[in-house]
Amino acid sequence: MMKAAMILPAIGVVAAVALSSMFIVDEREKVLVLQFGQVKQIKEDPGLGFKIPLIQEVVRYDGRILGFLTQPLEVTPLDDRRLVVDAFARWRIVDLVNFRESVGTEGVRAAQVRLERILNAAIREVLGSVPSNRVLSEDRTSLMNQIRDRARRESSALGIEVVDVRLTRTDLPEQNLAATFARMRAEREREAADEIARGNEAAQRVRATADRTVVELTSGARRDAEVIRGEADAQRNGIYAEAFGRDPEFFAFTRSMTSYERALRGENSSIVMQPDSQFFEYLRSDSVAPAPGQVDPGQGAPQAATQTAPVAE
């Protein structure tokens, strides 16, 4: 019984020592086995590992790609316009021993502090070599790649690799926003005024061309009308001349009838002329009897009362 009582505790101690000598590495982790601060073992593959109990310790690090956001940083581009910039970086541990020696026991937190300093220096160096318009443009891929490459070279001494860097904000400082917006508004108004001026100039050219075309078409139409009218008048005069040459008396009669028709339209007008006027020659009648109290012209009486002057209303 006494042997059994002594064996059971011994077995328990041995089991405890055996369990404390084993450790499990997760697939998302990387592990260092340290002995009195010195690296004795590196285990990056998932599975079961062993260490010396009470003498060695296991330090675990995240083996995934990590990310952090830098604090807003004020930079001065090539044209001396200050900008507020912050970036998002993605990084991972690639050399556990170098990483342990560089950051010590603080691990990832200390690494991010030092990486932020490296990124800030790279951002200032890259963005300070280009004008602000390029920084504020939508296509900043080349600038971000340059920042990533510089940060990657500087951070390699820490045992880490910078996977990617993205500029998340590139704004003007608050005190410069009003002046910048006013300048942008003035530039847009100037461009709008130029566009309006060019539009008015084009409209004037179109309007002048249209006016010239109208004048040319009108002048051509009037010229053609005058030519046609002259030809018609010549043809009419030729017809009149031919008709007059055939029967002058009939021509005179028709012209007189036309004149009567135009003069005696029944409108509110009157015509007063001498009785012996030739205008009404075709309206006279030789059989008209003399009025009472008048003497026949053959007897020597005056002829002024022989006919009454026609009056047309």
Secondary structure by P-SEA (a helix, b strand, c coil): caaaaaaaaaaaaaaaaaaaabbbbcccbbbbbbcccccccccccbbbbbcccccbbbbbbbccbbbbbbcbbbbbccccbbbbbbbbbbbbbccaaaaaaacccccaaaaaaaaaaaaaaaaaaaaaaccccccccccaaaaaaaaaaaaaaaaccccccccccccccccccccaaaaaaaaaaaaaaaaaaaaaaaaaaaaaaaaaaaaaaaaaaaaaaaaaaaaaaaaaaaaaaaaaaaaaaacaaaaaaaaaaaaaaaacccccbbbbbcccccccccccccccccccccccccccccccccccccccc
